Amino acid sequence: MLPPEAALDMPIQRLDGPPPGSIEVKTQPQGLLVKRLLLIALTLVLALAASTQLRMVLAREQVNAIDIVLLVVFMPLFTWISFGFVNSAIGFYQLISGGHPGFTAVPRPAQTLRHRVAVLMPVYNEDVDATFGRVLTMARSIAAAGGAPWIDFFVLSDSDESNGRREQAAWLEVAREAPIAVYYRRREHNTARKPGNIAEWVRRFGAAYECMLVLDADSLMSGDAIVGMASIMEARPSIGLLQTVPMITNARTLFQRWMQFASEAYGPIASAGLLWWSGSEASFWGHNAIVRTRAFAQSCGLPELPGKPPFGGHIQSHDIFESALLRRRGWAVHMVMIDGSYEEFPPSIVDYVKRDRRWMQGNMQHLRLLGTSGLHWVNRLHLLLGAAAYLMSPFWLVLLLASAAQVFFSSDAALQSLSTSWVLWLTLLLLFGPKLMGLIWMLASAARRRRFGGTTRILRSVALDIPLAVLMAPVTMVAQTKSLVEMVVGIPSGWAAQVREARSIPVLSVLRRLREHLLLGLAFASLAWFDPQIGLWFSPIALGLLSSPWLISWTSSERLGTLTHAWGFFWVPPVQLGEDAPVADS
């Protein structure tokens, strides 16, 4: 099942004290500080201008406690959406002007490889047939790209005993058929979850491999992409980690097809912006990335945080912090936008929220890691942004509740004035501007229009995406706020196996879990009785919350996903796995 062991020391890192020694980074882009200062300056200009306008509107009458709450939450919220807009605007300019080519094919420079590479797929009670089907597909694609002499594949299981027996039987079949070496190992105990799984492999086998390409159980990568990334690591010895931007594959339900289109249509713009300012301090997303094994072992032995979960214990969102630790040692961490990198997406909003709950717990732990000695300030920014993504949901809810309270308990003149001011229209521009830029980017190229199914299908898909996104936003806001409250009172997220198979969710089965959504929806809808103008602005939020059971049920349907695709909605470019490998359904 396994090759001879090649032990590699992976010491636990200290988070305090003097920072460790570092190597010289030779791949840092020019003008990176100016780019970052420009990003921050544009963000702050938008946020300060809007906050000043709000303060002037509220100052027309006597300021009360509700006004103070509005001011306190408005600044971080507007800074957050301004940052997202500016990042996307920069990415849009890079793509539309040709400053960045977008997702590109990687050539097959297998002849440049000189060191061995291990592809690692950690699994935990996954669908055995689907998992090993992806393993065999990737093994064949790697061989077709010329990587067979250099690349081995490891399935690293943390599954229970019964699943382990099925995995071993499936591995035997795959190992016989695969044109490259495919190994299998199961741990008895799921200690430290995925980072513990990877660390155990590093300590047992890491010395035999120059790099390890880390996947998730639902990952799919082409042999061209894998061999191409390995060749980049050969040519750039100061790079410690190279992260791809995976697109969604195997979409079946309406929710998955919708998310797949959104990632293909708007994701490249945000990714190009992130790549522009991250430079050699990019982040790690935990999968579909190649890592220099000795650098990882030297830098990324994770300690346990003091205290009990959810804020203590094992570091749950380990990936972003691991990239920060690599950079602390001096290793460059880069992001690359290439074809041939894919992952699956949760089949329903319910499954998405469950996964999101685990990510939230890990990202909240990052607040405790901001003070780690020796981190690059951009890595601290990545950690802060990861936590802020979840803190903004309760901020949005507080802003909405404070605005609603003004209708009941305060003079409504200030709120009505704000509802007609340029701040509200600027907010809408910042929220929906990235979608508009994505639409322009898709339509700007004849080849790109064809890959998305043509102009009509693109327009039709965006026209459906926008109202769906409006309806889902308040649903996510309340779900994340509820999860954050549960974390604060000490309820950890746990680590159950992810649901990846499509299943239709009846409306009645989710009603109990949506009590908070429905009650808030009724409260916001009632504003129309007291102030029709304010009620009109609240109507999308109220409608999203009140329709949440049907939104969850309908989007979980595989039949509706198939129908919408047949009617010309949510078409995306086909999956690219190389000429000699099977191509998944797009």
Protein Blocks (a to p, Z undefined) as FASTA:
>chain_A
ZZcddddddddddfedjdddddddfkbcehklmmmmmmmmmmmmmmmmmmmmmmmmmmmp
ccdfklmmmmmmmmmmmmmmmmmmmmmmmmmmmmmnopagbjaddddfkklpcbdcdddd
ddehiafklmmmmmmmmmmmmmmnopmmmpccddddfbdfklmmmmmmmmmmmmmmpcbd
cdddddfblghilmlmmmmmmmmmmmmpmbdcdddfkbccdfklmmmmmmmmmmmmmbfb
dcdddddehifblmlmmmmmmmmmmmmmmmmmmmmmnmmmcccehiaiacdfklmmmmmc
ccddedjdfkgcjdfblmlmmmmmmmmnopacdddddehiacdddfbfklmmmmmmmmmm
mmmmmmmmmmpghiafklmmmmmmmmmmmmmmmmmmmmmmmmmmmmmmmcfklmmmmmmm
mklmmmmmmmmmmmmmmmmmmmmpmklmmmnopjklmmmmmmmmmmmmmmmmmmmmmmmm
mmmmmmmnopaebjadddfbdcdddfklmmmmmmmmmmmmmmmmmmmmmommlmmmmmmm
mmmmmmmmmmmmmmmpmklmmmmmmnopaiacdddebjkbccddZZ
